[in-house]
Amino acid sequence: MAAFVVDSLALHIDLKRDTQSDDPRVGSARNGSTGGTLSNATKGTNTSSITGLVATLVPVIVYAAVCMLIFWGCRTRYPRVYSPRTILSSLGSHERPKNLPTGWFNWFEPLFKTPDLDVLHQSSIDGFLFLRFLRILCVICLVGACITWPVLFPLHIFGGGTGTQLDSLTFGNVTKPSWYFVHAFLAWIFFGFILYMISRECVYYINLRQAYLLSPYYAKRLSSRTVLFTCVPEQFRDEARLRKLFGDSVKNVWIPTYSSDLDDLVKERNQTALRLEDAEIELIRLANVERNKVLRNGKSDIEANTPGRDGVKKGSVVAEKAVSSDPTSPSELGGATELLELADGAPPDMIDGGVSSPSDLTGGASIGEGVAPPSDLGGDVATPLGLTSVAVEFPSDLTDGAAASPSELNDGTVASPSGQTDATVVSPASYSTGTTLVSPSSASSGGATMVKSTTKDSKNETPSIAKTQSQTPNTDWPELKWGIQRGIPDVRGSVAAQWIPVHWRPSHRPLANYGRRVDTIRWTRNRLKQLAPRISKLRRKHRAGNARRMPAAFIEFDTLSNAQSAYQTLPHHRPFHMTPHINGIRPEEIVWSTLRMKWWERIMRGFVSTAVVAVMVVFWSLPAAGIAIITKIDFLTKNVPFLSWIDKLPKPILGIITGLLPAVALSLLMAAAPMILRAIARQSGAPSNSMIELFVLKSYFIFQVVQVFLVTTLSAAISASLTQILEDPLSVRNLLSESLPKASNFYVSYLILQGLAMSATRIVHLPSLHRAVFAGGKTPRMMSTRWHRLKRIHWGSDFPMFANMGVIVISYSCIAPVILGFGAMCFYLVHKVYHYNLLYVYSSEIDTRGLLYPHALMQILTGVYLAEICLIGLFGIQAAVGPLLMMLMLAIFTLLVQISLNDALGPLLYNLPRSLAVQGLYDDVSEELPVVDNPETQYDSDFDPSDPNAVTHEEIGSRAVEGTKGYSKVALRILSSSMQEKLSATTGSVSSFFHGINFWTAWISPDGKDPKPNFLLKWLHPEVFHDFSALRNRIPTDLPDPEYTPELLREAYLQPSLNKLLDPMLWIPADAAGVSKQEVEHSKGVVNITDQSSWLKTREGGVKVKIKVDFEAESPVVAKRMRY
């Protein structure tokens, strides 16, 4: 049952992620609390921590095993689910990893040998730094276990307390205050290690980010040379003034305009176009289904409702079943007999006697109405709607003839046994050029094929016999007056109307039409015709600069160095005016609605957003605390009378109520927080998706710490001891000191669930697997979009979740050190799962250029502060003055280290120093650096003493004694030689002293040119062995440079409503009946439309059709991946 609940929760959260936030996390911060461990951990001495741990571990292991079996079985069968980055043509060759072996177990070794650096090369710097963040947390847990376990486990076990099982390994089992010096001493060692770890990671991050952003692969992108300025004063909302302000380095300037009217029109146009696409596809599907029924049964479902229709008689042949269901196959496109088209669409010179008008063919009936065949023509052949009275009479043995082969169809004619050409047969190339369609069976049979047509008028019917033309019919005839263009099936009127009645066509009831039904295809075409000129007029107005301009500007510079110079300068003399907001912003991540905000509006919205987040954190704690109290079901049943019946439930049911039920409720509660925070970030004025993720990272971390850690721990601990505190208020000190350490058992279970269940859920990808097997998509657009769209990671909600897990582990490291082992296991498993997904599954659409990593590192320090505060409180409760003072000093030291890190590294987080650009310039060319004056010579660098005309400078004396300089040189030489003699005569003690100095000098200030430094030396000195030059060599230099067309450069930073490249393209499937060809011809005048690379496939032995898409071909609706 537990596995089923976790599985259902994971599926629910993943489905919500795909539709709303695309967040790949399963559950939220507390998806993983289980098994009643919190309630049992805080009961007192009657603990069942081992029982609760086993109750948590068993179902989670079973669930993880099932997920891994599904992954192993489906990994090679469904590559689109488990390795889409290896097969998608929309990705570049450098973005696709190598395929893993297809065996059951032989893929482990290649995967584990793949370094995390491949994620940096093939995905993004954010993905690489996220993996490094998980590794850092795992290393902290392992080192912490090595420091604390050998000392604290024996200390806690023999501490004199009454705790049992896991409780005997906690701080609460120590009763002697003098033993707390050990905890304080180990806290200094372990927390000092964490501080140094974070400091060296900040140094590593800055060097890596600088090397990445200055690499040619990134520096040549358009976004790297573009700076967004917000709050631009009105007098500077002019391209000429901006060019004058920033100089000749400016290449392009884009100033957005207020375009709400244009945005509304474009939005309506896009919605109307998609409605037209859906209606076209529905029409094609209906027509082909009815056509297939005729091909299979000789009659369709609508014949019974057609007046005067007795069905198709035995002497008639309507059509022969297609040879192939592939739309590109000649038999599918031209193999079916559609003699209706011969009479209804052929030009006058193709039928003896000719026809004068469409009404002659239908007896005066309009297109789409049923017309009964004449009673005296028993052998006539008619379509389901009876639009014609054309019939084909065959010899008795003709109905058993084989269909023409593809080669015969491609040739265009079929020869009879007598050597005569009997009928014209259409090929795929001529199918859309107005050629008459003839049955393959009739084309391949012997004997002459006679076509009997009946010309009708209001008085009589005159049958006439005409032999089919033996040569290709002449299609160069005038355009029909009712609008059918050349290049489509040669049918007068609608092709679909031959198979379905008019009232079957897609329709809807617009509100503007007072709810009256209209034909959807015709209505949407007319609406698109009305919107097109209005949109074009407004676009010309905005492009000409005649519209009101927003207080923002995108400025492209010629080089990255000049863009950084503009970003770091102060362009305006007034505060908050013309702020260089962000460098490296990409067009697809811009939040256009926030660019209109003025400086004072941004300030007000920032204050309001902060207040809203604070209120959410406070009030979110109320339901979170209520859910946490559910884990104390025994307390509720004793003190709330109407809940006493819960005690009578079976123990497995109680375990679910106290374990999985709170986990599910809290997960659903926390899952909504990131989506709400992203909405708040947009309202606060964040101009890009990367800035939104940065806002979410900061805010959601507060949610995680308060809701997942503080509220759960304190509410459970207080509720467990509330009755005893009320009875004896003076016992609060001892009760809290015992309850807080025991609450760690809850987080042990939490880490187990996160490490096993969450990792298994993220590796199996159940929602994607369900879509791949059961829900492929109903339209070519939907199918192609799902095929090419990769799962996105929202870093703003992933970093805080694991940062909070690190905070929990660090906070309990000295109180309950057993949690360090489970934390190391959890982070290791999550790292391996993300390593696989970032290489083979996830996308890198959200690119913050690594800005989230240093903030996540600083969030780890929250765990250090909380651990210090907790130890200070516990030491104070037990009146341990010495350890208390040691922890106070450690807290002050931690604060000073963080302030120093922020001051030293803060300016380098967002800016690139110019010194690196100069260094890279001289490193790229084989030239020496400029020569400076040599202080050891007596001449300047520009003075030539051999020049006879040069001015000479001679020393003629000194202020003291002549020749002093020569005597001083002799004295120094004598002193040096005497010192060397004395040193050589001394004992070996002096040499050993200098040897010791040299040894420590190598560790304090190592030589960066050492080819093979040891691991510890590299770890201690990242500024030497992981500096800019070393990390730059790890960035590949053979990556392709981005290519931009002139049109793309002009349209890059225009608003979406102004960008012509974003105009809709409709995509419908090709079909054997030819409906798509006609619909493309009719619609292409009002909207871009195509039927290429998609077709209808008739299911084997049936009449239903299915849409197929050629995923290898270029998709007309998925934009080409562009590296801005």
N, C-alpha and C positions, 0 to 999 in steps of 0.2 A: 504493500500500500504506500509506503514511504517513497519507494522508487517511482510509483505511478504519479504521486503528487508532484514530486520534483520534476518529472518528465513533462507533466502538464503545465507546470509553472514555466519551465524553460521554453516550451512551445509558445505559450501565451506572450511571454516577454519578447521572444524573437519576432513573432508576427507583428507585435506593436512596433518594434524597432524598424521593420521594413516599411511600414506604412506611414509612420510619423517621424521618427527621429533617426532611422537607420542605425541604431545603436547596437553593436554586436554583443553586449553584455547579456548574460542570462541572469535574471533576477536583479536584485539591486544589492545594496550594501549588506543586507542581512539575509540574503538567500543562502542559507547554510546553517542557520541556527536550528537546532533539532534536539530531539531526544530527551527533553526534560532535564538537561544537564544544569541549566541555570537554577531551576527550582531546587534540585537536589544539592547543588553546590553550596547553597546558602542556608541549609536547614540547621546546621550546627554540627554536632559530632556524628550524627547518624547519616553518614554520607554514602552515596552510591555512585561515586564518580566513575569507577571502572565500568559498572553496569551501564551507566549512561553513555560512556565512550564506546562500548561495544555495540549498544543499541543504535548509535549513530553510524558507526563504521560499517556494520554488516550491510544494511540496505544501500548505503552509498557505494560500497564496493560492487554489489550486484548491479546497480544501475550503471556504474562506470564500465563494468565488464560487458554489459549489453550494448552500450554505445560503441565500445571499441570493436565488438564483433560486427556491428553494422558498418562501421568505418572500414574495417578490413575487407568485408565482403563487397562493398559498393565503391571502393576507392578507384579501382580501375574500370569499373563498369560505367560509372557516371563521372567522367572527367570534368564536365561542366560544373559539377557541384564541389568536387574535392581538389581540383587543380585547374581552375579556369584560366589562370594566368599563363599556362603553358600552351593554350590552344586559341586564345582570342586573337584575331587578326587586327583588332583595333589597337593592340599594344605594340610598341616597338620591339625590335629584336633584342635590344639591350634590357628590356623590361621583362622578358620571358625567361624564367629559370629552366634548368635542365629537368627533363622528366625523371621521376624516380623509377626504380625497377618495379616490375609488375608482380613480383612474388609476394608471398604472405609476410615474410620476415626480412628479406634481403634489402628492403628499403630503409631499414633502421640505420645501418651504418652510413650510407651516403647522406642521410638527413642530419645525423648527429655530427658529421664531419663538416657540414656546410657552416661556415662562420657567419656570425651576425653581420659582418661587414657586407655580405651580399645583399642584405636588406637595404643598406645605404645605397648600393649601386643600382638595384633593380626596383626599389619601391620609393622610399623617402627617408629623409634624415629624422623625421618624427618617429617612424617605425623603428629605426635603428636605436635611437635614444630611449624609446620605450622598453625595448629588450634589455638595454643596458641598465635601465632603472630597476627592472625585475632582478637582474643579476646582482646589482648592488644590494638590494634587500635580502637576497639569498645569502650573499657573503656576510652581511651584518649578522644574520641569524646564526650562521655556522661559526663565525668567530666568537659571537656571544656565548654560544653553547660551549665552545672550547674553554672560554674564560670562566664561566659560572658553574658549569656542571660538576667539575672535579671538586669544587670547594663548597658550593651551596647545597648540593644534594645531601652529603653527609651531615652538614650543619643543620639542615631542616629536619632530617630524619631523627637525629638525636637531640633535637632542640628542647625536649621536655614537654611538648604539647600532646594533645590527645587525638590529633588528626590521624585518619587512616586513608589507605589507598592513595589517590592523587593528592588529597589534602595534606598528607604528611610531607609532601615536597614543597609546600608553600611557606611563605614568610610567617603566616599565622601560627605555625607549629613551633616557633622559637619563643621561649618564655624569658630568656635571660637578656636584659638590655645591653650588657657588655658585649654580647656577640654581634650586635648590630654594626660594630666597627668594620666587620668583614664585608657587610653589604655596602657600606659607604666607600670602602677602599676599592672594591670591585666596580662600583658605579663610576668612580673616577677613571679607572682603566677602560671600561667598556664604553662609556659615554665620550671619553677623550678619543677613543678610536673612531667613533661615529663622527665626531666633529672633524677629525682629519680626513676621513673618507669623503665627507661632503665637500670639504675645501679642495681636495685634489680633483674631485669630479667637476667642480666649477671651473678649475683651470683647464681640465681636459675638454670640457664642453666649449669654452671660449675658443680654444685653438682649433677644435674640430669645426665649429661653425664658421670661423673665419676662413679656414681652408676650403670648406664646401662652397661658401658664397663667392669666393674669389676664383674658384675653378672655372675654366672656360665653359663647361656644360651649363653652369648657372649664370655666370657673368654675362653671357651673350643673350640671355633671354630678354624679352621685352619688358617683363615685369620688374626685373632687377634694375633696369635703368629708368623706371617710372616712379615718381613720388606723388602721393596724394596730399594735397593741401586742403584743409577744412577751414571754415570760418573766414573765408576770403572777403575782404571789404569790397564794397560795390565798385569803387574806382579801379580796383585791380581785376575785375571780372572782364578783362579784355586781353586778347591774345597778344597784341602788340606791346602792351605794358608789361605783361609777364615775360616776354622775350627780352625786353629792355632791362628788366629787373635781374634776371638770371644770366644774361649774356648770350654769347654765341653758341654755348654748349646745348641750348634748347633745340630739340628736333621737332617735336610735335606737342600741341597743347589741345586738350579736350576740356571744355567747360560745359557741364551738364545743365539742362534747362528744366523748368517746371513744365511737365508734359502730361498732366493728369488726363486732359481731354484725349490726347493721342493714345495714352496707355489704355483708356477705356475702349477706344475703337479697336486697337490691336488685340486686346483681350477678347472682345466680341468676335473679331475676325477669326482668331484662332479656335475659339469654341465652335463657331459655325463651320469652320473647315473640318474639324474633327467629327462633328455631327454628320457632315456630308460623307466623310470617309466611312463611318459606321453604316450609313444608309446604303452606300454603294456596295459594301461587302455583303450586307444582308440581301440586297437585290440579286447579286451574283450567286449567292448561296441558294436562294429559293429557286431561281431559274434553273440551275444545274441539277438540283435535286429532282425537280419535275422532269427535266430532260432525261435523267438517268432512269426514272421510272418508265418513261416511254421506251427507252432503249432496251430495258429488261423485260417489260411485260406487254409492250405494245399499247399501253394506255396509262394515263396518269390518274391521280386521285381526283382531279377536278373534272374529268370527263362525265362522271355521273351527274354533275350539277350543270352540264352544258345542255341547253334545250335542243331537242331534235337529234341528239347524239346517241347512236347505238354502239359506239365503240368502233374499233378498226376491224374490218372484215377480213376474211381469210385470204382473199385475192389481193390484198393490199400489203405493201411493204412500207413501213414508216421509216425505219432506220436500222442500221446494223450496229451492234455493240462495238465500241471502240476497242482497238487492239491493245492500246497501252493507256494508262492513266497519267502518264507524264505529259504535261502541257507542251513540252518541246518536241514530243514525239509526233511525227506526221499523222499517225493513226488517230491520235487524240484530238488534234486540232482540225483535221480535215477528213477523217475517216467516216464520220457519221453521216447518214443521209438526211439532209435537211432540205428536202425538195420545196418546202415552203419558200426558202430564200430564192429559188429559181424563178418562181412566179411573182413573189412579192417584192423582189429587189433587183431583178435583172433589167438591164437597159432594153429599150424597145427593139434593138436589132438582134437580140438573142432568141426571140420567140417568134415563130411565124405568125403573122397576123397582128402581133404587137398588142399592147394594152395602152389605153389612153390615160388612165389615172388610177390612183390607189383604190378609189371606190369601185372601179371595174373589177378589181380582184376580190373585193369583200362584199360585193352585192350592195354597195352603198353603206355598209356598216362601218363604224369608226374602228380605229385600231384598238385592239383589246377586247372587242365584243365577239361572242361566238357566232359563227355562221354555219348553218347546217349544209352539208353537201347535197347536191341534186340527187334525187331518188333514182334517176336513170343511170347514174354513174356508180355502179356497185363496186367497181375496182378503184375508186378514187382513194388517194392517200391524203390525210389531213393532219395537221398538228393538233395538240390538245384543244386549242381554242378555235380551230376551224377558220383560220384567217384566209385560207386559199382553197381552191378546189382542184389543185394540180394532183395528178396521179401518175404512177408509173406502172405499166403493164409489162410483166416479165414472162418469159416461157416457164413452163411448169417446173423445169429443173433448175431454174435460176436461183430460187430461194435457198438452195443448199450450196451455192458457190462460196468459195473461200474469199476472204477479204484480201484486198490488194496489199502487196508487200510495201514496206517503206520505200524501197528503191523505185517501185512503180509510182508511188504517190509523189515522190520528189521529182520524177521525170515529168509529171503533169499530165500524161496521157496513158491509156491502156489499150493495147492492140488486141483485136479479136483474133480468133483462129484463122479467119480468112485474110488477115493482114490489114484489115481496115481499122481505123481508129473510131471507137464507138462513143466514148464519153470523155469529157474533160474532168480531170481529178485535181483537186486543189492540193498544193504543197504548203508546208508551213510558211514559206516566204510569201506565197500568194494569198494566204488565208486572209490577210488584212488589207488586200488591195482590190477587193470587190469581185473576186472570182466566184463563180457559181459552184456550190457544193453538190457533189453527186455521191451516191452510196458506193462504198468500196465493193460491196457484193455485186452491184450492177456494173461497176467498172471492170471487174475481173471476169465477168461471164462472157460466154460466146454469144454471138448474134447481135443484131442491132438493138439498141435501147431506144424505145420510142417514148416520148413524153406527150401526154395528152393534156392540153390546157383548155380550160373553158372560159371564154370571155363572156361576162355577164353584163346585162343592162336591165333596165326596169321592165322590159317587155319579153324578151326571149333569151335563150341560152344557146349559143352556137359553139359546139365543140370543134376544135381544130387540132390536127396532129402536126407536131413539129419534131423533126429529128435534131438531137443535140448537136451543137456545133463541134466539129472535129478539131478545130484549132483553138488556141487560147482566146477567150473572148476579148473584145476591145473594151477596155475600161476607161478610155479617154472620152468620157461623155459628160455633159454639163452637170453641175452641182444641183442636187435636188432642192426644190424650193422649200422643203420643210426642215432643212438644216443639217442633213446627214452629210458629213464631209467624206472625201476620198480617204483611203487608208484604213477603213473599218469594214466589217462584214457587210456585204452588198445586200442590205435589207432596208426596205422603205419603212420607216417607223422604228419602233423599239424592238431590239432583238429579244429582250426579256419578255416582251408582250406575247411572243409566240408560245411561251411555256406557262406563263402565269397571268391571271387576270389583273385588271387595273387596281382593284381594291386590295390585292395582295402586296402592292408596292409599299415600302416603308412610309409611314406618315406620323405626324404629331400634331399637337394642338397648341400653337403659340398663344401666349397671353395677349399679345398685341392684336391678334386676330379674333379676340373675344372667344377663345376656346374652340373655334371651328377647325375641323380637320383639314390639313394641307398635305400635299405630297412633299415629303422631306427633301428629296433630291432637287426638285425644281425650286422649292422655297429657299434652300440654302444657296443654290447657285445664284438666284436673283439677289439674295442678301449680300453675297460676296461681291457681286457686280456693283451694288450700291456703296459698299464700304471701301472698295479699292480706290476710287478717286478722292474720297475724303481723307484717307490715310496718306495718299501721295501728296496731297496739298499741304497737310500739316507737317509732313516730313520736310518738304521743301522750305517751309517757314522756319522750322527749328534749325535746319542745317545752315540756313542763311544768317542765323543769329538774330532773327527778329522776334524771338520769344524771350520771356523773362528768364534770367540766368540764376542758377543756384549758387550759394556761397561756397563753392568747391571747385577744384581744378586738378586735372591729371596732367603732369608735365613729364614728357620723355626727354632724357638727356642722351648725349652721344656715347657716353661711357659710364660704367658703374662708379668710377671714382668721382666724376662730376655730379652724379646723382647723390652720392653720399655727402659730398660737400654742400649741396643744396639742402639735404635733409638735416645736416648738423648746424646750419647757419640760422640766424634770427632774421627772418625776412621783413618783419613789420615792427614798428615802434610801439604799438599798443598791445597790452596783454591780451592773450587768448585770440588774437587776430592772426590769420594766415598761419595756422599751426601746421607744421609738417607732420601729418598724422602717422603715416606708415610708408615705408619703402619696400617694394617687392609685392605689391598687391596685384592679384590677377583679375582679369575681367569677370570670370565666372563666379568669383566669390564676393563681389561687391554687393552690399546692401544699399540699393539706390535710394530707398525711402529715408535713410538717415542723413544723406548729404545735404538736405535742405535746411538742417537745423542751424540756427545762429549760435553765437558763442554763449550767450546768456541762457539759451534754451538747453544747451548741452550741460551746463553747470547744474541747472535746476533738475533736469532729468537724472543726472548722476546722483544727486542727493536723494531724490525720490526712490530711485532703484535700490540704493543702499538701505533705505528705510524699509522698503517692501521685503527685501531679503531678510533683514533682521526680524521683522514681524513674522515672516514665514518660519524662520528657525524656531522662534519662541512657540508659536501656536502649533507647529508641526510636532512639537514635543508632547502635546497633550494626547493625541491618538497613539503616538509611539509609546508613551509611558503606559497608557491603558492596555496596549497589546502586550507590553512586557509583563504587566501584572498577571496576564493570563497564565504565564508560566508558573505562578504561585497559586495554582488552583486549590491546593489544600488550605491555604490561608483564606481564600475567598469562600470556600464551602463551609468553613468554621465560623466565619464572621458575617456572612450574608446568608440568612436562613433559606431563602427561596432557591439557592443554588446547591443545597445539600444533596439533592438527587444525583449530582455529578459524581459523588463518591461511590455510588452504587454501580457505575459503569465498569465494564471489564478493563483490566489494566492496559491492554493494547490500545483501546479507544482513548483512555486517559493519556497514554503516551503520544498519540496523534494530536490530541487537544493541546497538550502542554509543550509539544515539540514542533511538529510540522505546521500546525495551524498558525502559531505566531510568526513562523518564518515566512509562510506564504503571505499573510496579511501585511507584514512589514515590508516584504519585497514589493508588493503591489503599491504600497503607500510610497515607498522611496522611488519607484520607477517613474512616477509622475514628476518628481522634482527636477531632473535635468531639462525636460521639455518646458516646464514653466520658467526655469532660469534662462533658457535660450530666448524665450519670448521677452523676458525682462531686459535681456542684453540688447535686443533689437530696439526696444523702446528707449533704452538709455543712450543710444546713439552710436553703437558699435558699427563701424563702416564696412567690416568684412567678416566672413565666416571664421577666419582665424582669430580675430579679436573677440568674436562671440565665444569661441571655445576657451579663450583665455579667461574671459569673465566667468564662464561656467566652472572652470577649474578652481578658481578662487572661492566662488560661492558654494559650490557643491561639496568642497572639502569641509567647509564649516558644517554643512548638513551631516556629512558622514561622521565627523568627530562628535558632534552634539547628539545626534539621534542614535547612531549605532553604538557608540562607546559610552559617553557620559550618561545619557538618560537611561540606557539599558542597565549599565552597571550600578548606578546609584539607586534607581528605582527598585531593582531586584534586591539589592543589599538592604535598603531601608525597609522594604516590605517584609523581608525575611525576619527582621529583628524588631518590627514595629511593636508587636505585642509586649515583648520583653522590655523595650524602652519605655512604654507607657507604664508598665508595672514598676520598673526601677529605672528612673531617668539617669541615675548616676552610673549605670552600667553601659551607657552609650559608647564610652571610649573603648572598652574591651570588645563589645559586640561588633562595632564597625571594623576594628583591627582584625577580627576573625572573619567577618563576612566579605570584606573587599578582596582578600587574597583568594578565597574560595570561588569567587565569581569568575576566576580565570578558566575554570573547567568549561564554562559556557563557550568561551572563545576558542578553546581547544577543539570543540566540536564544530564551531564555526569555520575554523581554518581547514579542518578535514573536509567539510562539505565544499568549501570554496576550491580547495586543491583538487579534489577528485570529481565531484559532481559537476562543477562549473567547467572544468577542463574537458571532461567527457562530452558535455553538451556543446561546447564550442568546437570540438573536433568532428562531431557527427553531423552537424548542420541539418537538423531534421526539417525545418521549414523549407529550405532550398531543395532538399531531397524530395519532399512532398510535391513541390511545384514541378520538379523535373519528371516525376513519374506520373502524376495525375492532372496537373494543371499547366499545360504548356502555353496557353494563351489563345485568345479568340480572334485576334487580328494580326496581320504581319507586323504592325508597329509594336504591339505588345510583346510578341514573340522575340522580335529583334532587340527591343529595349531590354528585356529580361536576359537575353543571351549576352549582350555586350556590357551590361551594367554589373560592376563588381560590388561586393559588400563594402560599405563605408564604415570607417571607425571614427567615432566621435571622441577625440582625445580628451576633451574637457570633462567627460564623465568617466573615462577609464582610468586616467591617472589618479584622480582623488580616491577611487575605490581601493586601489592597491596601496596608495599612500596611507590611507586610514588603517589598512591591515598592518602596514609597517609600524604605525603609531601604536596600535594595540600590542603588537609583539614587544616593542621597545618598552612600553609602559609597564608590562608585566615581567620584563626580563630579570629583574632582581627580586621580584616578589614571588613569581612562580616560574622559574627558569625552564620548566619542562615545555613551555609554550614555544621556546626558540626552536626546538626540533621540529615541531609540527609546522611552524612558520617556514623553515627552510624547505621542508617537503612541499608545502603549498606553492611557494614562489618558484621552485624548480619546475614543477609540473606545469604551472601556468606559463612559464617562460618557454618551455618546449612547445606547447600548443600554439602560442602566439608566434613563435619562430616559424612553425609550419604554415600558419594561416597568412602571415605577412609575406611569405615567399610565394605561396601558391593560390591564395584565396582572396585576401583583402585588397582593396584599392588604396590609392594615395591621393584621393581628390582633395582632402582637407590638409593643406600644407601650411604649417605655422613657422617653417624654417627653424624648428627646434626651440621656439620660445617657451614652450611649456616645461621643458626639462628642468631648468634652474628653479622654477617655482615649485615643482614637485620635490626637488631636493630640499628646499627650505621648509617644505611642509613636513618632512621627516623630523626636523628639529622640534616640531610640536610634540612628538612622542618623547623626546628627551626632556622637554620642559614638564610634561605631565608625569613622567617617571620621577623626576626630581621633586615635584610638588607632592606626589603620592608618598614618596619616601620621607619627605620632611614631615608630612602629616602623621605617618605611622611612627616615626621616631618621636615626634612630639607627644603622641598619645601615650607612648611607653616611657616618656620622660628620659630619653637617651640624649643627653645634651651634646656629648662629643660628636656622635654621628650626625646630629642635627646641624651643628656648625659646619661640618665638612660638606654637607649637602647644600647649605646656603652659599658657601664659597663656590661650589661647583655650578650652581645656578647663575651666580654673577659672572663666572668665567664663560659660561655658555652664551650669555647675553652679549658679552664683549666680543666674542668670536663672531657671532652673527652680525653685529654692527660693523665690524671690520670687513667682513666678506661683502656686505652690501655696499660699503663705501668704495672698496677696491675694485669689485667686479661689476657693479651696477652700470657704469657708463659703457662697458664693453658688451653688454647683453644686446643692445639694439644698434650700436654703431660699429662701423668698420674703420680701423685706423688707417690713415694715409701712408704710414710707413710700410705697411704690408703691400700696398699697391706699388710703391717704388721698388721694394725688394723683389716683388714678382716681375717687375719690368726688367730689372737687370739680370734676374735669373733666367728669363726667357731668351735673352740674346747673349751671344758669346762675346761680351765686352767687359772690360774691367771697370770697376767703379772709378769715379773721378779721383784724380791724384790730388792730395792736399799738400800743403807746405811741410817739408821735413824739418822738424825742429833741431835735428842733430847737425845740420849743415849751417854754415855761416852766411849762406846766400839765400835770398828769396827764390821762389820757384820760377819767377819771370825774369831773373837777372842772369846774364851770360858774362862771366868774368873774362872770357877770351875776346870779347868785343873791345877793340882799341879805343873806341869813342865812348865807352861806358865810364861812368863816374866810379872812381876807386875809393874804397874805404879802408884805411889802415889804422891799426892800433899803435899809437905813438907813446903810450904810457898808461899809468894808472894814477889814482889819487894818492897812492902810498909809494911803493917801491917799484922801480922798473923791473920787468921780468917776473912779476909775482905769479902770473898764470903758469909759466913753465915750472917754477919751483913747486907750486901746488900739485901739479901732475906727478912730479917725482916723489913727493911726500906721500901721495895716495897710493902709488905703486909699492913703495917700501912698506907701508902699513898693511896692505893687502897680503903681501908675501909673508910677513911676520905672523899675521893671524892664521894663515893656512898652516904654517909650521906648528903653531901652538895647538891647533885643532887636531892635526895628525898625531901629535904626541900625547893627546889625552886618552883616557881609557874608553872602553866601549859603552860606558853609561850614557855619554852624550849622543853617540850614534843611535843607541836604542831609543833615546828620548825623541830624536828627530824622526826615527822610523815610526814611532807611535803617532806623531803628529801627521805624517804622510798618510798613515792608515785611516785616521779619522777624517782627514781632508778629503780623501776619496769618497767617503760616505756623505760628508756634508756638502761638498761642492764637486760632484763627479764630472768627468769629461764626457760630453755628449757624443764624441766621435768614436767611443768604444763600440766595436761592431757587435759584440755579444755581452751586453750587461746582464747581470743576474736579475731574477724576478723581483727580489726585494728592493734592489736599487732602483729599478724602473718604477716600482710602486711608490717609493718615497719621493721621487723627483719627477713628477709629470711635466714640470716646466722645462725639463731638459730633454727627456726622452719622448715626450708627446707634445712638442712645441709645434709651431705652425709649419715649419719646414718638414718635420717628420710626418705629420698627418697629411700634408698636401700630397706626399708621394703615394698615399693610399687611395686618393681619389683618381679613378681612371681618366686618362687623357684621350682615349679613343672613342668617347661617346659622341654621337652625331650632334652637330650644331643645329639649333632650331632654324627653320626656314619660314619666312613670312612673305606672302604675296603683297603687292602694293595695295590691293583692295582690303586685305586683312589688316594691314597697318592703319589704314584710314578708318576702318570700322571698329577697331579693337576696343576702345574705351568709350564708344557711344552707348547711350542707353539702349536696352533691348528693343524698345518700341521704335527706335530710329535705325536699328541695324537690319539691313536688308538680308544679311546672311542668316538671320533667324526667322525669316518668313516660313510659313508651314509648307511642308511637302506631304501630299497624301499618297498613300501606298495601298493598293488593292491587289488581290491575287488574279493572275491570268486564269482563264477558264476555257474549256473546250467549246462551249456554246458561243463564245465570242462576245459575251456581254461586257467584259472588262475593256476590250478594245474600243467598243462604242462609247462606253462611259468615260474613258480617258480622253477620247476625241471631243466629247461634249464638255468636259469639265476643264480642259487645259487652258481654255480662254480666260477663266476666272481664278484659277489656282494651279499651283504646280502639282502634278499627279503623275504617277507611273504605275505599271503593273509588272515591272521587271523583277527578277529574282524571287518571285513568289507565285504560287499556283495552287489550284484546287486539285486534290487527289481523291478519286472515288475509291471508297473502301472495297476490298476484295469481295465480290459477290453481292454487293449491296448497292443502295442508291444514295446513301449519305456521303457527304463530302467533308474533307478535312483540309485545312490550310497548311501548306508546306512552305518553308522558307529556306533559301540557300544562304546559310550563315557564313560561308566562306567568301561570298561576294560582298562588295561594298554596300553597306546598308544606306538606303536613301533617307532614312529618318534619324539615324544616329550620327551625330556630328563627328567628324574626324578628330581624333585626339590631338590637341594642339598644346604644345609646351609654351605657354606664355611666360 
